[in-house]
Amino acid sequence: MSSVGRSRQAVKSKRPYDASHRLTLAHRNRERIIDAAERRFLRDGYAPTTIAAIARDARVSVDTIYKSFRGKPGLVRAISARILRGEGPVPAEQRSDELQAREADPRKIIQAWGAFVTEIAPKAAPVMRLIRDAAGSDPELRALLEEMGTDRLRRMTENAGRLRAAGHLRPGVTATHAADVLWTYSSAELYELLVLRRGMPLKRYGKFVADAMITALL
């Protein structure tokens, strides 16, 4: 066989580039960094935690964290976004949308919202407290806090609009009032008051939230 033939055969025998493997490794590194940052922030606080400590815990370089997250505010943003997805492969927001599209009984919809609260609040509340505490001295976290509040109100306004469009709201309850009710009962602050400070069991808390929403809206 000529040298040209051997060269062509070598090229043909090369395995194609596996981009999926690289993406999987990148995802694993990202999740490991977020895990390490969440542990450090909740254990040591926002200000005392350094990027170097997080990098050491995650077994990556400091440059890798800065390239991926741009620093501590970006890490907190990533932690919050992951928590709000809830548990499992399908984000909580998507599950809620799908439920509203197929379920005709508004009580079942709101009861599911109560379950979503118990799924997300135990992890969200400590991070929200971290953000609130650090927001006083960090403009980026102050902006993140405002952004998260605005986004949650947007989401609750959409949910309230769907309840109104389906004719589920009782007479006299406007979509704006319904959004305020949903926004209040889905807050991390209410979880802190009733579960963390009053010791209400989590399952009972979810039922409390759903019952209160149903009573106020339907």
Secondary structure, DSSP 8 states (H G I E B T S, - for coil): --HHHHHHHHHHHS----HHHHHHHHHHHHHHHHHHHHHHHHHH-TTT--HHHHHHHHTS-HHHHHHHHSSHHHHHHHHHHHHHH-SSSS-HHHHHHHHHHH---HHHHHHHHHHHHHHHHHHHHHHHHHHHHHHTT-HHHHHHHHHHHHHHHHHHHHHHHHHHHTT-S-TT--HHHHHHHHHHHT-HHHHIIIIIIT---HHHHHHHHHHHHHHHH-
